[in-house]
Amino acid sequence: MSTQYKTHQEGAKQFNKNPDRVTWHDKALWFVREKRDKSAHSIPEWEELREIASQIKAHSLSNLNGYLMQFEEKAKANGVHVHWAKDAQEHNEIVHSILSKHEVKNVVKSKSMLTEECGLNPYLNDKGIEVVDTDLGERIVQLANEHPSHIVLPAIHKKKEEVGELFHKHLNTEKGASDPTYLTGAAREHLREKFLNADAAITGINFAIAETGGFVVCTNEGNVDMGANLAPVHIACMGIEKLIPKVEHLGVFLRLLARSATGQAITTYSSHFHKPADGKELHIVLVDNGRTEQLGREDFRKSLNCIRCGACMNTCPIYRRSGGHSYTYTIPGPIGAILSPGKDLKKHSSLPFASTLCGSCSDVCPVKIDIHTQLYKWRQLVMKETNYDKSKQIGMKFAGKAMGSPTLFNLIGKMGNIFLKGPRALIYNGLNAWGIDRELPVPTETFDDWYKQNGKKNEQ
């Protein structure tokens, strides 16, 4: 896999070396955001749905232990094998033990950010097992030896011409071909062979229902159904926060998920699984991997509401202009920036700062996670508990003092005006990172001057 960057700034700098790609990436994701807006606004009760979803999640997380026990009991009664994994290593070992028991050599896998989080593919590859990602976007990044750059649109950073080159190299398509229909047909033919020869299928889980022991997987390509129904063994991997209490709650989330993700009314396939088919095995692996620890953090537990729609990424001005690979965690974007510090505060200390704190991520979140508020809280903890970049610490302390003192703020404003009218080197130098890609306009007057002239008139 391609190397992950040490900081978000490092990755963003690399992504921004190609301005055309930045512009294209920005527009592509904003197009999806606009589709989401149109779809959401077509439902009068949209805000009510968000509130209900948020309350269901809050209730589920507050009673998670009981619902997990209920789910396990029901699933076992349905003939499903249920496993528990405390961390990524245990998850991978459990999956491998099941595959070893059945002497599996070829696996087809549907898109699952949990298995990405656990590093399952390289783990199984090292054991001599071929794992083929069957979601088209996932297969593209797998062939490119990259990580997904988006949780719903994993290859959104790639242009069709690049996909054409990749398929020519790996699938023997015509050189220079970039027609999406042609490339999709080639991928379908390639994957069909993999489906037919698979010894086992691994899928993720979007929602698991405690009262029935069943679960639902949402896709637009039907690859989950192909894999799970053809292979003799089906392993479904699930983060424990995906649990909801009752079937009647499912409709709330299915109405929110696709609309928030891509603007669709609903995903093309919402596949329900309850028990293994005759002569086959169905396994569910319930994974913690830091989730209970996050549940114990009062300020951040609401991040576990996430249903992985990616809406926060599509709207985030930083994500759209820095690309998913600039993030140092499996899940990029605003939601990843509040999940990752809980895993390793020092390693992911740059991510809470990859935000304007504009609040757009919180506004579009279908389960009402207060993302920008949590980002601000993580920033405070990063400054308090890590040895974060000294220049940024000094800069933020100085900015805090300036913002807290009208006299100092006005003085700096007047000095800034003088500098902007002087030689460019006073502003555009190595000490001012903001000036690298920005032209700062020279204001005709400061806000203080404007307010002195106009504010008093408005007060009269």
Salt bridges, closest charged atoms under 4 A:
ASP26 OD1 - ARG320 NE 2.53
ASP26 OD2 - ARG321 NH2 3.37
ASP37 OD1 - ARG33 NE 2.90
ASP37 OD1 - ARG36 NH1 2.71
GLU45 OE2 - ARG255 NH2 2.86
GLU47 OE1 - ARG50 NH1 2.83
GLU51 OE1 - LYS368 NZ 2.83
GLU72 OE2 - LYS76 NZ 3.31
GLU117 OE1 - ARG291 NH2 3.02
GLU130 OE2 - LYS194 NZ 3.44
ASP133 OD1 - LYS109 NZ 2.91
GLU146 OE1 - HIS157 NE2 2.74
GLU146 OE2 - LYS158 NZ 3.24
GLU162 OE2 - ARG21 NH2 2.48
GLU241 OE1 - ARG291 NE 2.67
GLU241 OE2 - ARG308 NH2 3.68
GLU281 OE2 - LYS101 NZ 3.70
GLU281 OE1 - HIS102 NE2 2.97
GLU281 OE1 - HIS283 NE2 2.69
GLU293 OE2 - ARG297 NH2 3.23
ASP299 OD1 - LYS377 NZ 3.57
GLU439 OE2 - ARG424 NH2 3.04
ASP448 OD2 - LYS452 NZ 3.05
ASP449 OD1 - LYS414 NZ 3.71
